[in-house]
Amino acid sequence: MILIKITDEMHARKALGYLAGRFSFKTWANGDIIVPEDALAHELSRFESVLVI
């Protein structure tokens, strides 16, 4: 699992919409999201505001 932070709210909504139903993930109120490694290898990597922590 990889911890990421999406710095832009618009991209965060798009990313969460993409993740829903495709991958398991967990979000926190501070904007951190934990995703499986496979999620980064797919479409999620196209969001320029994703920071891998």
CNS distance restraints for C-alpha pairs under 8 A (distance, minus, plus):
assign (resid   1 and name CA) (resid  34 and name CA) 6.30 0.50 0.50
assign (resid   1 and name CA) (resid  35 and name CA) 5.42 0.50 0.50
assign (resid   1 and name CA) (resid  36 and name CA) 4.33 0.50 0.50
assign (resid   1 and name CA) (resid  37 and name CA) 5.71 0.50 0.50
assign (resid   2 and name CA) (resid  34 and name CA) 5.43 0.50 0.50
assign (resid   2 and name CA) (resid  35 and name CA) 5.37 0.50 0.50
assign (resid   2 and name CA) (resid  36 and name CA) 6.00 0.50 0.50
assign (resid   2 and name CA) (resid  37 and name CA) 6.12 0.50 0.50
assign (resid   2 and name CA) (resid  52 and name CA) 7.31 0.50 0.50
assign (resid   2 and name CA) (resid  53 and name CA) 7.52 0.50 0.50
assign (resid   3 and name CA) (resid  32 and name CA) 6.74 0.50 0.50
assign (resid   3 and name CA) (resid  33 and name CA) 5.72 0.50 0.50
assign (resid   3 and name CA) (resid  34 and name CA) 4.34 0.50 0.50
assign (resid   3 and name CA) (resid  35 and name CA) 6.48 0.50 0.50
assign (resid   3 and name CA) (resid  52 and name CA) 6.25 0.50 0.50
assign (resid   3 and name CA) (resid  53 and name CA) 5.51 0.50 0.50
assign (resid   4 and name CA) (resid  32 and name CA) 5.78 0.50 0.50
assign (resid   4 and name CA) (resid  33 and name CA) 5.28 0.50 0.50
assign (resid   4 and name CA) (resid  34 and name CA) 6.14 0.50 0.50
assign (resid   4 and name CA) (resid  35 and name CA) 7.56 0.50 0.50
assign (resid   4 and name CA) (resid  50 and name CA) 6.56 0.50 0.50
assign (resid   4 and name CA) (resid  51 and name CA) 5.45 0.50 0.50
assign (resid   4 and name CA) (resid  52 and name CA) 4.48 0.50 0.50
assign (resid   4 and name CA) (resid  53 and name CA) 5.39 0.50 0.50
assign (resid   5 and name CA) (resid  31 and name CA) 5.94 0.50 0.50
assign (resid   5 and name CA) (resid  32 and name CA) 4.66 0.50 0.50
assign (resid   5 and name CA) (resid  33 and name CA) 6.10 0.50 0.50
assign (resid   5 and name CA) (resid  50 and name CA) 5.82 0.50 0.50
assign (resid   5 and name CA) (resid  51 and name CA) 5.12 0.50 0.50
assign (resid   5 and name CA) (resid  52 and name CA) 6.60 0.50 0.50
assign (resid   5 and name CA) (resid  53 and name CA) 7.12 0.50 0.50
assign (resid   6 and name CA) (resid  11 and name CA) 6.98 0.50 0.50
assign (resid   6 and name CA) (resid  12 and name CA) 5.57 0.50 0.50
assign (resid   6 and name CA) (resid  31 and name CA) 6.69 0.50 0.50
assign (resid   6 and name CA) (resid  32 and name CA) 7.23 0.50 0.50
assign (resid   6 and name CA) (resid  49 and name CA) 5.48 0.50 0.50
assign (resid   6 and name CA) (resid  50 and name CA) 4.53 0.50 0.50
assign (resid   6 and name CA) (resid  51 and name CA) 6.16 0.50 0.50
assign (resid   7 and name CA) (resid  11 and name CA) 7.89 0.50 0.50
assign (resid   7 and name CA) (resid  12 and name CA) 7.45 0.50 0.50
assign (resid   7 and name CA) (resid  31 and name CA) 7.78 0.50 0.50
assign (resid   7 and name CA) (resid  49 and name CA) 5.48 0.50 0.50
assign (resid   7 and name CA) (resid  50 and name CA) 6.65 0.50 0.50
assign (resid   7 and name CA) (resid  51 and name CA) 7.56 0.50 0.50
assign (resid   8 and name CA) (resid  12 and name CA) 6.13 0.50 0.50
assign (resid   8 and name CA) (resid  49 and name CA) 6.09 0.50 0.50
assign (resid   9 and name CA) (resid  13 and name CA) 6.26 0.50 0.50
assign (resid  10 and name CA) (resid  14 and name CA) 6.48 0.50 0.50
assign (resid  11 and name CA) (resid  15 and name CA) 5.95 0.50 0.50
assign (resid  11 and name CA) (resid  47 and name CA) 6.67 0.50 0.50
assign (resid  11 and name CA) (resid  49 and name CA) 6.94 0.50 0.50
assign (resid  12 and name CA) (resid  16 and name CA) 6.04 0.50 0.50
assign (resid  13 and name CA) (resid  17 and name CA) 6.05 0.50 0.50
assign (resid  14 and name CA) (resid  18 and name CA) 6.19 0.50 0.50
assign (resid  15 and name CA) (resid  19 and name CA) 6.13 0.50 0.50
assign (resid  15 and name CA) (resid  44 and name CA) 6.40 0.50 0.50
assign (resid  15 and name CA) (resid  47 and name CA) 7.62 0.50 0.50
assign (resid  16 and name CA) (resid  20 and name CA) 6.02 0.50 0.50
assign (resid  18 and name CA) (resid  22 and name CA) 7.20 0.50 0.50
assign (resid  18 and name CA) (resid  44 and name CA) 7.68 0.50 0.50
assign (resid  19 and name CA) (resid  23 and name CA) 5.45 0.50 0.50
assign (resid  19 and name CA) (resid  24 and name CA) 7.45 0.50 0.50
assign (resid  19 and name CA) (resid  25 and name CA) 7.47 0.50 0.50
assign (resid  19 and name CA) (resid  39 and name CA) 7.61 0.50 0.50
assign (resid  20 and name CA) (resid  24 and name CA) 7.60 0.50 0.50
assign (resid  23 and name CA) (resid  35 and name CA) 7.44 0.50 0.50
assign (resid  23 and name CA) (resid  36 and name CA) 7.24 0.50 0.50
assign (resid  23 and name CA) (resid  39 and name CA) 6.78 0.50 0.50
assign (resid  24 and name CA) (resid  35 and name CA) 6.68 0.50 0.50
assign (resid  24 and name CA) (resid  36 and name CA) 7.15 0.50 0.50
assign (resid  25 and name CA) (resid  33 and name CA) 6.88 0.50 0.50
assign (resid  25 and name CA) (resid  34 and name CA) 5.57 0.50 0.50
assign (resid  25 and name CA) (resid  35 and name CA) 4.80 0.50 0.50
assign (resid  25 and name CA) (resid  36 and name CA) 7.20 0.50 0.50
assign (resid  26 and name CA) (resid  33 and name CA) 5.59 0.50 0.50
assign (resid  26 and name CA) (resid  34 and name CA) 5.29 0.50 0.50
assign (resid  26 and name CA) (resid  35 and name CA) 6.98 0.50 0.50
assign (resid  27 and name CA) (resid  31 and name CA) 6.80 0.50 0.50
assign (resid  27 and name CA) (resid  32 and name CA) 5.84 0.50 0.50
assign (resid  27 and name CA) (resid  33 and name CA) 4.41 0.50 0.50
assign (resid  27 and name CA) (resid  34 and name CA) 6.55 0.50 0.50
assign (resid  28 and name CA) (resid  32 and name CA) 5.44 0.50 0.50
assign (resid  28 and name CA) (resid  33 and name CA) 6.46 0.50 0.50
assign (resid  35 and name CA) (resid  39 and name CA) 6.39 0.50 0.50
assign (resid  35 and name CA) (resid  40 and name CA) 7.93 0.50 0.50
assign (resid  36 and name CA) (resid  40 and name CA) 7.57 0.50 0.50
assign (resid  37 and name CA) (resid  41 and name CA) 6.89 0.50 0.50
assign (resid  38 and name CA) (resid  42 and name CA) 6.64 0.50 0.50
assign (resid  39 and name CA) (resid  43 and name CA) 7.34 0.50 0.50
assign (resid  39 and name CA) (resid  44 and name CA) 6.19 0.50 0.50
assign (resid  40 and name CA) (resid  44 and name CA) 5.36 0.50 0.50
assign (resid  40 and name CA) (resid  45 and name CA) 5.35 0.50 0.50
assign (resid  41 and name CA) (resid  45 and name CA) 6.59 0.50 0.50
assign (resid  43 and name CA) (resid  47 and name CA) 7.97 0.50 0.50
assign (resid  45 and name CA) (resid  50 and name CA) 7.51 0.50 0.50
